[in-house]
Amino acid sequence: MPKVSNVYVVVGEGVVTVKREGSNRAVLANVLGKVQVDGVEVLCLDRLVHESHEQQFGEWTLAGAVTTLLSRSMLPTGAAA
């Protein structure tokens, strides 16, 4: 069974910081663009900040092979659509 590790994502003004629990290293990426459509927020980063086996960082869903796309629902948890 693969080890589950906590990953913390902090979104700042034009940057995203990714910190893995148990590591003293943080990964910084610039936000190239931000899109909000149908209740989903997508951030396009300037680099790959996730590994190929990772699909989720907390509330953020991961995608991308060259750069990371972070997406999350903008609706509060449990809200009716």
PyMOL Python script that loads the backbone (N, CA, C, O; Angstrom):
from pymol import cmd

cmd.read_pdbstr("""\
ATOM      1  N   MET A   1       0.843  -1.173   0.000  1.00  0.00           N
ATOM      2  CA  MET A   1       0.000   0.000   0.000  1.00  0.00           C
ATOM      3  C   MET A   1       0.892   1.241   0.000  1.00  0.00           C
ATOM      4  O   MET A   1       1.810   1.336   0.815  1.00  0.00           O
ATOM      5  N   PRO A   2       0.632   2.211  -0.916  1.00  0.00           N
ATOM      6  CA  PRO A   2       1.468   3.408  -0.967  1.00  0.00           C
ATOM      7  C   PRO A   2       1.252   4.288   0.259  1.00  0.00           C
ATOM      8  O   PRO A   2       0.154   4.352   0.810  1.00  0.00           O
ATOM      9  N   LYS A   3       2.304   4.953   0.668  1.00  0.00           N
ATOM     10  CA  LYS A   3       2.239   5.865   1.805  1.00  0.00           C
ATOM     11  C   LYS A   3       1.435   7.105   1.424  1.00  0.00           C
ATOM     12  O   LYS A   3       1.636   7.685   0.357  1.00  0.00           O
ATOM     13  N   VAL A   4       0.533   7.497   2.298  1.00  0.00           N
ATOM     14  CA  VAL A   4      -0.258   8.704   2.071  1.00  0.00           C
ATOM     15  C   VAL A   4       0.433   9.846   2.795  1.00  0.00           C
ATOM     16  O   VAL A   4       0.720   9.749   3.988  1.00  0.00           O
ATOM     17  N   SER A   5       0.698  10.928   2.075  1.00  0.00           N
ATOM     18  CA  SER A   5       1.329  12.078   2.715  1.00  0.00           C
ATOM     19  C   SER A   5       0.437  13.296   2.534  1.00  0.00           C
ATOM     20  O   SER A   5      -0.280  13.418   1.541  1.00  0.00           O
ATOM     21  N   ASN A   6       0.493  14.187   3.504  1.00  0.00           N
ATOM     22  CA  ASN A   6      -0.275  15.419   3.417  1.00  0.00           C
ATOM     23  C   ASN A   6       0.498  16.444   2.610  1.00  0.00           C
ATOM     24  O   ASN A   6       1.705  16.615   2.784  1.00  0.00           O
ATOM     25  N   VAL A   7      -0.208  17.116   1.734  1.00  0.00           N
ATOM     26  CA  VAL A   7       0.378  18.172   0.918  1.00  0.00           C
ATOM     27  C   VAL A   7      -0.431  19.429   1.170  1.00  0.00           C
ATOM     28  O   VAL A   7      -1.659  19.412   1.088  1.00  0.00           O
ATOM     29  N   TYR A   8       0.253  20.513   1.476  1.00  0.00           N
ATOM     30  CA  TYR A   8      -0.400  21.779   1.762  1.00  0.00           C
ATOM     31  C   TYR A   8      -0.206  22.719   0.580  1.00  0.00           C
ATOM     32  O   TYR A   8       0.909  22.891   0.088  1.00  0.00           O
ATOM     33  N   VAL A   9      -1.295  23.322   0.131  1.00  0.00           N
ATOM     34  CA  VAL A   9      -1.262  24.264  -0.986  1.00  0.00           C
ATOM     35  C   VAL A   9      -1.681  25.625  -0.458  1.00  0.00           C
ATOM     36  O   VAL A   9      -2.756  25.775   0.124  1.00  0.00           O
ATOM     37  N   VAL A  10      -0.818  26.619  -0.667  1.00  0.00           N
ATOM     38  CA  VAL A  10      -1.122  27.984  -0.257  1.00  0.00           C
ATOM     39  C   VAL A  10      -1.123  28.852  -1.508  1.00  0.00           C
ATOM     40  O   VAL A  10      -0.126  28.936  -2.225  1.00  0.00           O
ATOM     41  N   VAL A  11      -2.263  29.498  -1.759  1.00  0.00           N
ATOM     42  CA  VAL A  11      -2.395  30.369  -2.923  1.00  0.00           C
ATOM     43  C   VAL A  11      -2.196  31.799  -2.466  1.00  0.00           C
ATOM     44  O   VAL A  11      -2.923  32.301  -1.608  1.00  0.00           O
ATOM     45  N   GLY A  12      -1.193  32.452  -3.055  1.00  0.00           N
ATOM     46  CA  GLY A  12      -0.907  33.845  -2.744  1.00  0.00           C
ATOM     47  C   GLY A  12      -1.230  34.720  -3.938  1.00  0.00           C
ATOM     48  O   GLY A  12      -1.903  34.285  -4.872  1.00  0.00           O
ATOM     49  N   GLU A  13      -0.763  35.921  -3.908  1.00  0.00           N
ATOM     50  CA  GLU A  13      -0.983  36.873  -4.998  1.00  0.00           C
ATOM     51  C   GLU A  13      -0.054  36.547  -6.160  1.00  0.00           C
ATOM     52  O   GLU A  13       1.093  36.993  -6.184  1.00  0.00           O
ATOM     53  N   GLY A  14      -0.545  35.771  -7.120  1.00  0.00           N
ATOM     54  CA  GLY A  14       0.240  35.418  -8.294  1.00  0.00           C
ATOM     55  C   GLY A  14       1.181  34.241  -8.122  1.00  0.00           C
ATOM     56  O   GLY A  14       1.912  33.900  -9.051  1.00  0.00           O
ATOM     57  N   VAL A  15       1.180  33.608  -6.947  1.00  0.00           N
ATOM     58  CA  VAL A  15       2.044  32.453  -6.698  1.00  0.00           C
ATOM     59  C   VAL A  15       1.292  31.376  -5.928  1.00  0.00           C
ATOM     60  O   VAL A  15       0.312  31.648  -5.235  1.00  0.00           O
ATOM     61  N   VAL A  16       1.779  30.146  -6.068  1.00  0.00           N
ATOM     62  CA  VAL A  16       1.268  29.016  -5.300  1.00  0.00           C
ATOM     63  C   VAL A  16       2.466  28.340  -4.650  1.00  0.00           C
ATOM     64  O   VAL A  16       3.498  28.132  -5.288  1.00  0.00           O
ATOM     65  N   THR A  17       2.318  28.000  -3.378  1.00  0.00           N
ATOM     66  CA  THR A  17       3.351  27.273  -2.647  1.00  0.00           C
ATOM     67  C   THR A  17       2.809  25.894  -2.301  1.00  0.00           C
ATOM     68  O   THR A  17       1.705  25.763  -1.772  1.00  0.00           O
ATOM     69  N   VAL A  18       3.601  24.860  -2.607  1.00  0.00           N
ATOM     70  CA  VAL A  18       3.232  23.482  -2.307  1.00  0.00           C
ATOM     71  C   VAL A  18       4.253  22.933  -1.318  1.00  0.00           C
ATOM     72  O   VAL A  18       5.454  22.937  -1.590  1.00  0.00           O
ATOM     73  N   LYS A  19       3.776  22.463  -0.176  1.00  0.00           N
ATOM     74  CA  LYS A  19       4.654  21.932   0.876  1.00  0.00           C
ATOM     75  C   LYS A  19       4.171  20.543   1.244  1.00  0.00           C
ATOM     76  O   LYS A  19       3.005  20.348   1.586  1.00  0.00           O
ATOM     77  N   ARG A  20       5.078  19.581   1.170  1.00  0.00           N
ATOM     78  CA  ARG A  20       4.763  18.202   1.543  1.00  0.00           C
ATOM     79  C   ARG A  20       5.158  17.970   2.998  1.00  0.00           C
ATOM     80  O   ARG A  20       6.242  18.358   3.433  1.00  0.00           O
ATOM     81  N   GLU A  21       4.253  17.325   3.742  1.00  0.00           N
ATOM     82  CA  GLU A  21       4.530  16.993   5.138  1.00  0.00           C
ATOM     83  C   GLU A  21       5.755  16.084   5.195  1.00  0.00           C
ATOM     84  O   GLU A  21       5.890  15.163   4.390  1.00  0.00           O
ATOM     85  N   GLY A  22       6.635  16.344   6.141  1.00  0.00           N
ATOM     86  CA  GLY A  22       7.834  15.531   6.290  1.00  0.00           C
ATOM     87  C   GLY A  22       9.011  16.013   5.468  1.00  0.00           C
ATOM     88  O   GLY A  22      10.095  15.434   5.536  1.00  0.00           O
ATOM     89  N   SER A  23       8.809  17.071   4.687  1.00  0.00           N
ATOM     90  CA  SER A  23       9.887  17.630   3.876  1.00  0.00           C
ATOM     91  C   SER A  23      10.096  19.082   4.290  1.00  0.00           C
ATOM     92  O   SER A  23       9.141  19.787   4.619  1.00  0.00           O
ATOM     93  N   ASN A  24      11.342  19.518   4.272  1.00  0.00           N
ATOM     94  CA  ASN A  24      11.605  20.922   4.586  1.00  0.00           C
ATOM     95  C   ASN A  24      11.666  21.768   3.316  1.00  0.00           C
ATOM     96  O   ASN A  24      12.026  22.944   3.368  1.00  0.00           O
ATOM     97  N   ARG A  25      11.318  21.177   2.188  1.00  0.00           N
ATOM     98  CA  ARG A  25      11.362  21.860   0.909  1.00  0.00           C
ATOM     99  C   ARG A  25       9.965  22.287   0.475  1.00  0.00           C
ATOM    100  O   ARG A  25       9.017  21.509   0.579  1.00  0.00           O
ATOM    101  N   ALA A  26       9.834  23.502  -0.004  1.00  0.00           N
ATOM    102  CA  ALA A  26       8.579  23.996  -0.561  1.00  0.00           C
ATOM    103  C   ALA A  26       8.800  24.279  -2.042  1.00  0.00           C
ATOM    104  O   ALA A  26       9.877  24.720  -2.441  1.00  0.00           O
ATOM    105  N   VAL A  27       7.791  24.028  -2.843  1.00  0.00           N
ATOM    106  CA  VAL A  27       7.856  24.294  -4.274  1.00  0.00           C
ATOM    107  C   VAL A  27       7.011  25.528  -4.559  1.00  0.00           C
ATOM    108  O   VAL A  27       5.836  25.580  -4.194  1.00  0.00           O
ATOM    109  N   LEU A  28       7.605  26.513  -5.205  1.00  0.00           N
ATOM    110  CA  LEU A  28       6.908  27.738  -5.593  1.00  0.00           C
ATOM    111  C   LEU A  28       6.640  27.723  -7.091  1.00  0.00           C
ATOM    112  O   LEU A  28       7.493  27.311  -7.877  1.00  0.00           O
ATOM    113  N   ALA A  29       5.462  28.169  -7.480  1.00  0.00           N
ATOM    114  CA  ALA A  29       5.129  28.280  -8.897  1.00  0.00           C
ATOM    115  C   ALA A  29       4.351  29.568  -9.115  1.00  0.00           C
ATOM    116  O   ALA A  29       3.535  29.963  -8.282  1.00  0.00           O
ATOM    117  N   ASN A  30       4.606  30.207 -10.223  1.00  0.00           N
ATOM    118  CA  ASN A  30       3.843  31.399 -10.595  1.00  0.00           C
ATOM    119  C   ASN A  30       2.519  30.975 -11.208  1.00  0.00           C
ATOM    120  O   ASN A  30       2.437  29.953 -11.889  1.00  0.00           O
ATOM    121  N   VAL A  31       1.483  31.769 -10.962  1.00  0.00           N
ATOM    122  CA  VAL A  31       0.178  31.525 -11.565  1.00  0.00           C
ATOM    123  C   VAL A  31       0.151  32.258 -12.900  1.00  0.00           C
ATOM    124  O   VAL A  31       0.220  33.486 -12.950  1.00  0.00           O
ATOM    125  N   LEU A  32       0.048  31.481 -13.989  1.00  0.00           N
ATOM    126  CA  LEU A  32       0.007  32.074 -15.327  1.00  0.00           C
ATOM    127  C   LEU A  32      -1.383  32.590 -15.673  1.00  0.00           C
ATOM    128  O   LEU A  32      -1.534  33.551 -16.427  1.00  0.00           O
ATOM    129  N   GLY A  33      -2.385  31.944 -15.114  1.00  0.00           N
ATOM    130  CA  GLY A  33      -3.753  32.359 -15.394  1.00  0.00           C
ATOM    131  C   GLY A  33      -4.723  31.720 -14.430  1.00  0.00           C
ATOM    132  O   GLY A  33      -4.437  30.688 -13.823  1.00  0.00           O
ATOM    133  N   LYS A  34      -5.879  32.354 -14.299  1.00  0.00           N
ATOM    134  CA  LYS A  34      -6.917  31.871 -13.397  1.00  0.00           C
ATOM    135  C   LYS A  34      -8.251  31.980 -14.132  1.00  0.00           C
ATOM    136  O   LYS A  34      -8.576  33.025 -14.695  1.00  0.00           O
ATOM    137  N   VAL A  35      -9.022  30.887 -14.121  1.00  0.00           N
ATOM    138  CA  VAL A  35     -10.309  30.863 -14.810  1.00  0.00           C
ATOM    139  C   VAL A  35     -11.359  30.366 -13.825  1.00  0.00           C
ATOM    140  O   VAL A  35     -11.110  29.448 -13.044  1.00  0.00           O
ATOM    141  N   GLN A  36     -12.525  30.981 -13.870  1.00  0.00           N
ATOM    142  CA  GLN A  36     -13.646  30.537 -13.052  1.00  0.00           C
ATOM    143  C   GLN A  36     -14.838  30.304 -13.966  1.00  0.00           C
ATOM    144  O   GLN A  36     -15.357  31.239 -14.576  1.00  0.00           O
ATOM    145  N   VAL A  37     -15.272  29.040 -14.058  1.00  0.00           N
ATOM    146  CA  VAL A  37     -16.383  28.677 -14.938  1.00  0.00           C
ATOM    147  C   VAL A  37     -17.253  27.648 -14.245  1.00  0.00           C
ATOM    148  O   VAL A  37     -16.746  26.668 -13.700  1.00  0.00           O
ATOM    149  N   ASP A  38     -18.555  27.864 -14.262  1.00  0.00           N
ATOM    150  CA  ASP A  38     -19.523  26.900 -13.723  1.00  0.00           C
ATOM    151  C   ASP A  38     -19.171  26.427 -12.315  1.00  0.00           C
ATOM    152  O   ASP A  38     -19.274  25.237 -12.016  1.00  0.00           O
ATOM    153  N   GLY A  39     -18.764  27.336 -11.464  1.00  0.00           N
ATOM    154  CA  GLY A  39     -18.487  26.986 -10.078  1.00  0.00           C
ATOM    155  C   GLY A  39     -17.163  26.287  -9.838  1.00  0.00           C
ATOM    156  O   GLY A  39     -16.929  25.756  -8.753  1.00  0.00           O
ATOM    157  N   VAL A  40     -16.287  26.280 -10.847  1.00  0.00           N
ATOM    158  CA  VAL A  40     -14.969  25.654 -10.717  1.00  0.00           C
ATOM    159  C   VAL A  40     -13.893  26.706 -10.971  1.00  0.00           C
ATOM    160  O   VAL A  40     -13.947  27.453 -11.948  1.00  0.00           O
ATOM    161  N   GLU A  41     -12.913  26.744 -10.065  1.00  0.00           N
ATOM    162  CA  GLU A  41     -11.763  27.634 -10.217  1.00  0.00           C
ATOM    163  C   GLU A  41     -10.579  26.807 -10.700  1.00  0.00           C
ATOM    164  O   GLU A  41     -10.271  25.762 -10.128  1.00  0.00           O
ATOM    165  N   VAL A  42      -9.914  27.278 -11.756  1.00  0.00           N
ATOM    166  CA  VAL A  42      -8.743  26.584 -12.297  1.00  0.00           C
ATOM    167  C   VAL A  42      -7.560  27.547 -12.304  1.00  0.00           C
ATOM    168  O   VAL A  42      -7.657  28.664 -12.814  1.00  0.00           O
ATOM    169  N   LEU A  43      -6.439  27.100 -11.729  1.00  0.00           N
ATOM    170  CA  LEU A  43      -5.200  27.874 -11.753  1.00  0.00           C
ATOM    171  C   LEU A  43      -4.206  27.163 -12.658  1.00  0.00           C
ATOM    172  O   LEU A  43      -3.961  25.968 -12.493  1.00  0.00           O
ATOM    173  N   CYS A  44      -3.635  27.881 -13.606  1.00  0.00           N
ATOM    174  CA  CYS A  44      -2.603  27.339 -14.488  1.00  0.00           C
ATOM    175  C   CYS A  44      -1.255  27.818 -13.961  1.00  0.00           C
ATOM    176  O   CYS A  44      -0.997  29.020 -13.888  1.00  0.00           O
ATOM    177  N   LEU A  45      -0.399  26.868 -13.597  1.00  0.00           N
ATOM    178  CA  LEU A  45       0.907  27.206 -13.028  1.00  0.00           C
ATOM    179  C   LEU A  45       1.996  27.173 -14.095  1.00  0.00           C
ATOM    180  O   LEU A  45       1.806  26.595 -15.165  1.00  0.00           O
ATOM    181  N   ASP A  46       3.133  27.792 -13.802  1.00  0.00           N
ATOM    182  CA  ASP A  46       4.230  27.867 -14.773  1.00  0.00           C
ATOM    183  C   ASP A  46       5.168  26.667 -14.722  1.00  0.00           C
ATOM    184  O   ASP A  46       6.162  26.630 -15.447  1.00  0.00           O
ATOM    185  N   ARG A  47       4.866  25.694 -13.878  1.00  0.00           N
ATOM    186  CA  ARG A  47       5.722  24.509 -13.769  1.00  0.00           C
ATOM    187  C   ARG A  47       4.914  23.345 -13.228  1.00  0.00           C
ATOM    188  O   ARG A  47       3.787  23.511 -12.761  1.00  0.00           O
ATOM    189  N   LEU A  48       5.499  22.187 -13.299  1.00  0.00           N
ATOM    190  CA  LEU A  48       4.887  20.977 -12.766  1.00  0.00           C
ATOM    191  C   LEU A  48       5.207  20.899 -11.274  1.00  0.00           C
ATOM    192  O   LEU A  48       6.377  20.867 -10.894  1.00  0.00           O
ATOM    193  N   VAL A  49       4.178  20.867 -10.430  1.00  0.00           N
ATOM    194  CA  VAL A  49       4.414  20.801  -8.989  1.00  0.00           C
ATOM    195  C   VAL A  49       3.906  19.488  -8.398  1.00  0.00           C
ATOM    196  O   VAL A  49       4.000  19.278  -7.189  1.00  0.00           O
ATOM    197  N   HIS A  50       3.371  18.608  -9.238  1.00  0.00           N
ATOM    198  CA  HIS A  50       2.893  17.313  -8.757  1.00  0.00           C
ATOM    199  C   HIS A  50       3.598  16.192  -9.506  1.00  0.00           C
ATOM    200  O   HIS A  50       4.154  16.398 -10.586  1.00  0.00           O
ATOM    201  N   GLU A  51       3.565  15.007  -8.916  1.00  0.00           N
ATOM    202  CA  GLU A  51       4.155  13.834  -9.549  1.00  0.00           C
ATOM    203  C   GLU A  51       3.069  13.063 -10.274  1.00  0.00           C
ATOM    204  O   GLU A  51       1.886  13.235  -9.980  1.00  0.00           O
ATOM    205  N   SER A  52       3.458  12.208 -11.225  1.00  0.00           N
ATOM    206  CA  SER A  52       2.501  11.540 -12.102  1.00  0.00           C
ATOM    207  C   SER A  52       1.483  10.686 -11.360  1.00  0.00           C
ATOM    208  O   SER A  52       0.371  10.494 -11.852  1.00  0.00           O
ATOM    209  N   HIS A  53       1.835  10.168 -10.189  1.00  0.00           N
ATOM    210  CA  HIS A  53       0.901   9.326  -9.428  1.00  0.00           C
ATOM    211  C   HIS A  53      -0.055  10.133  -8.549  1.00  0.00           C
ATOM    212  O   HIS A  53      -0.987   9.570  -7.977  1.00  0.00           O
ATOM    213  N   GLU A  54       0.164  11.440  -8.436  1.00  0.00           N
ATOM    214  CA  GLU A  54      -0.672  12.284  -7.581  1.00  0.00           C
ATOM    215  C   GLU A  54      -1.851  12.843  -8.373  1.00  0.00           C
ATOM    216  O   GLU A  54      -1.689  13.336  -9.489  1.00  0.00           O
ATOM    217  N   GLN A  55      -3.045  12.756  -7.775  1.00  0.00           N
ATOM    218  CA  GLN A  55      -4.251  13.244  -8.440  1.00  0.00           C
ATOM    219  C   GLN A  55      -4.961  14.324  -7.637  1.00  0.00           C
ATOM    220  O   GLN A  55      -5.802  15.044  -8.177  1.00  0.00           O
ATOM    221  N   GLN A  56      -4.634  14.447  -6.360  1.00  0.00           N
ATOM    222  CA  GLN A  56      -5.358  15.357  -5.479  1.00  0.00           C
ATOM    223  C   GLN A  56      -4.418  15.923  -4.431  1.00  0.00           C
ATOM    224  O   GLN A  56      -3.617  15.194  -3.845  1.00  0.00           O
ATOM    225  N   PHE A  57      -4.518  17.240  -4.193  1.00  0.00           N
ATOM    226  CA  PHE A  57      -3.867  17.896  -3.060  1.00  0.00           C
ATOM    227  C   PHE A  57      -4.984  18.509  -2.231  1.00  0.00           C
ATOM    228  O   PHE A  57      -5.384  19.643  -2.494  1.00  0.00           O
ATOM    229  N   GLY A  58      -5.495  17.803  -1.250  1.00  0.00           N
ATOM    230  CA  GLY A  58      -6.600  18.331  -0.453  1.00  0.00           C
ATOM    231  C   GLY A  58      -7.804  18.600  -1.327  1.00  0.00           C
ATOM    232  O   GLY A  58      -8.312  17.694  -1.987  1.00  0.00           O
ATOM    233  N   GLU A  59      -8.270  19.853  -1.336  1.00  0.00           N
ATOM    234  CA  GLU A  59      -9.434  20.220  -2.146  1.00  0.00           C
ATOM    235  C   GLU A  59      -9.090  20.422  -3.627  1.00  0.00           C
ATOM    236  O   GLU A  59      -9.994  20.554  -4.452  1.00  0.00           O
ATOM    237  N   TRP A  60      -7.824  20.447  -3.968  1.00  0.00           N
ATOM    238  CA  TRP A  60      -7.387  20.716  -5.328  1.00  0.00           C
ATOM    239  C   TRP A  60      -7.226  19.419  -6.134  1.00  0.00           C
ATOM    240  O   TRP A  60      -6.576  18.476  -5.683  1.00  0.00           O
ATOM    241  N   THR A  61      -7.823  19.386  -7.320  1.00  0.00           N
ATOM    242  CA  THR A  61      -7.633  18.290  -8.265  1.00  0.00           C
ATOM    243  C   THR A  61      -6.493  18.681  -9.187  1.00  0.00           C
ATOM    244  O   THR A  61      -6.388  19.836  -9.600  1.00  0.00           O
ATOM    245  N   LEU A  62      -5.634  17.714  -9.510  1.00  0.00           N
ATOM    246  CA  LEU A  62      -4.419  17.982 -10.290  1.00  0.00           C
ATOM    247  C   LEU A  62      -4.541  17.459 -11.706  1.00  0.00           C
ATOM    248  O   LEU A  62      -5.164  16.425 -11.947  1.00  0.00           O
ATOM    249  N   ALA A  63      -3.941  18.180 -12.641  1.00  0.00           N
ATOM    250  CA  ALA A  63      -3.861  17.736 -14.028  1.00  0.00           C
ATOM    251  C   ALA A  63      -2.622  18.372 -14.638  1.00  0.00           C
ATOM    252  O   ALA A  63      -2.075  19.337 -14.104  1.00  0.00           O
ATOM    253  N   GLY A  64      -2.188  17.815 -15.770  1.00  0.00           N
ATOM    254  CA  GLY A  64      -1.077  18.405 -16.504  1.00  0.00           C
ATOM    255  C   GLY A  64       0.140  17.519 -16.581  1.00  0.00           C
ATOM    256  O   GLY A  64       0.467  16.799 -15.637  1.00  0.00           O
ATOM    257  N   ALA A  65       0.815  17.579 -17.728  1.00  0.00           N
ATOM    258  CA  ALA A  65       2.021  16.793 -17.959  1.00  0.00           C
ATOM    259  C   ALA A  65       3.269  17.676 -18.010  1.00  0.00           C
ATOM    260  O   ALA A  65       4.371  17.208 -17.721  1.00  0.00           O
ATOM    261  N   VAL A  66       3.103  18.940 -18.375  1.00  0.00           N
ATOM    262  CA  VAL A  66       4.231  19.864 -18.480  1.00  0.00           C
ATOM    263  C   VAL A  66       4.125  20.954 -17.423  1.00  0.00           C
ATOM    264  O   VAL A  66       5.124  21.349 -16.822  1.00  0.00           O
ATOM    265  N   THR A  67       2.918  21.430 -17.203  1.00  0.00           N
ATOM    266  CA  THR A  67       2.632  22.366 -16.122  1.00  0.00           C
ATOM    267  C   THR A  67       1.450  21.822 -15.339  1.00  0.00           C
ATOM    268  O   THR A  67       0.675  21.021 -15.861  1.00  0.00           O
ATOM    269  N   THR A  68       1.308  22.245 -14.107  1.00  0.00           N
ATOM    270  CA  THR A  68       0.195  21.768 -13.288  1.00  0.00           C
ATOM    271  C   THR A  68      -1.003  22.692 -13.429  1.00  0.00           C
ATOM    272  O   THR A  68      -0.874  23.916 -13.408  1.00  0.00           O
ATOM    273  N   LEU A  69      -2.175  22.076 -13.573  1.00  0.00           N
ATOM    274  CA  LEU A  69      -3.449  22.778 -13.497  1.00  0.00           C
ATOM    275  C   LEU A  69      -4.100  22.357 -12.190  1.00  0.00           C
ATOM    276  O   LEU A  69      -4.347  21.171 -11.967  1.00  0.00           O
ATOM    277  N   LEU A  70      -4.375  23.317 -11.335  1.00  0.00           N
ATOM    278  CA  LEU A  70      -5.070  23.054 -10.083  1.00  0.00           C
ATOM    279  C   LEU A  70      -6.523  23.472 -10.257  1.00  0.00           C
ATOM    280  O   LEU A  70      -6.793  24.572 -10.738  1.00  0.00           O
ATOM    281  N   SER A  71      -7.459  22.617  -9.875  1.00  0.00           N
ATOM    282  CA  SER A  71      -8.870  22.992  -9.967  1.00  0.00           C
ATOM    283  C   SER A  71      -9.591  22.596  -8.691  1.00  0.00           C
ATOM    284  O   SER A  71      -9.271  21.588  -8.062  1.00  0.00           O
ATOM    285  N   ARG A  72     -10.575  23.414  -8.321  1.00  0.00           N
ATOM    286  CA  ARG A  72     -11.391  23.128  -7.140  1.00  0.00           C
ATOM    287  C   ARG A  72     -12.759  23.766  -7.309  1.00  0.00           C
ATOM    288  O   ARG A  72     -12.936  24.732  -8.051  1.00  0.00           O
ATOM    289  N   SER A  73     -13.709  23.202  -6.604  1.00  0.00           N
ATOM    290  CA  SER A  73     -15.055  23.743  -6.604  1.00  0.00           C
ATOM    291  C   SER A  73     -15.064  25.059  -5.820  1.00  0.00           C
ATOM    292  O   SER A  73     -14.423  25.174  -4.776  1.00  0.00           O
ATOM    293  N   MET A  74     -15.786  26.030  -6.328  1.00  0.00           N
ATOM    294  CA  MET A  74     -15.908  27.307  -5.626  1.00  0.00           C
ATOM    295  C   MET A  74     -17.124  27.296  -4.712  1.00  0.00           C
ATOM    296  O   MET A  74     -17.308  28.221  -3.920  1.00  0.00           O
ATOM    297  N   LEU A  75     -17.964  26.256  -4.808  1.00  0.00           N
ATOM    298  CA  LEU A  75     -19.154  26.169  -3.984  1.00  0.00           C
ATOM    299  C   LEU A  75     -18.790  25.638  -2.603  1.00  0.00           C
ATOM    300  O   LEU A  75     -17.942  24.752  -2.489  1.00  0.00           O
ATOM    301  N   PRO A  76     -19.406  26.155  -1.568  1.00  0.00           N
ATOM    302  CA  PRO A  76     -19.144  25.636  -0.227  1.00  0.00           C
ATOM    303  C   PRO A  76     -19.539  24.149  -0.149  1.00  0.00           C
ATOM    304  O   PRO A  76     -20.500  23.726  -0.791  1.00  0.00           O
ATOM    305  N   THR A  77     -18.810  23.383   0.621  1.00  0.00           N
ATOM    306  CA  THR A  77     -19.103  21.965   0.784  1.00  0.00           C
ATOM    307  C   THR A  77     -20.510  21.799   1.335  1.00  0.00           C
ATOM    308  O   THR A  77     -20.883  22.444   2.315  1.00  0.00           O
ATOM    309  N   GLY A  78     -21.289  20.929   0.697  1.00  0.00           N
ATOM    310  CA  GLY A  78     -22.631  20.671   1.148  1.00  0.00           C
ATOM    311  C   GLY A  78     -23.669  21.633   0.593  1.00  0.00           C
ATOM    312  O   GLY A  78     -24.851  21.512   0.914  1.00  0.00           O
ATOM    313  N   ALA A  79     -23.248  22.597  -0.243  1.00  0.00           N
ATOM    314  CA  ALA A  79     -24.196  23.555  -0.810  1.00  0.00           C
ATOM    315  C   ALA A  79     -25.007  22.901  -1.916  1.00  0.00           C
ATOM    316  O   ALA A  79     -24.486  22.069  -2.659  1.00  0.00           O
ATOM    317  N   ALA A  80     -26.239  23.258  -2.029  1.00  0.00           N
ATOM    318  CA  ALA A  80     -27.105  22.719  -3.082  1.00  0.00           C
ATOM    319  C   ALA A  80     -26.826  23.459  -4.379  1.00  0.00           C
ATOM    320  O   ALA A  80     -26.606  24.670  -4.387  1.00  0.00           O
ATOM    321  N   ALA A  81     -26.840  22.707  -5.477  1.00  0.00           N
ATOM    322  CA  ALA A  81     -26.562  23.314  -6.783  1.00  0.00           C
ATOM    323  C   ALA A  81     -27.802  23.891  -7.388  1.00  0.00           C
ATOM    324  O   ALA A  81     -27.754  24.441  -8.488  1.00  0.00           O
TER     325      ALA A  81
END
""", "prot")
cmd.dss("prot")
cmd.show_as("cartoon", "prot")
cmd.util.cbc("prot")
cmd.orient("prot")
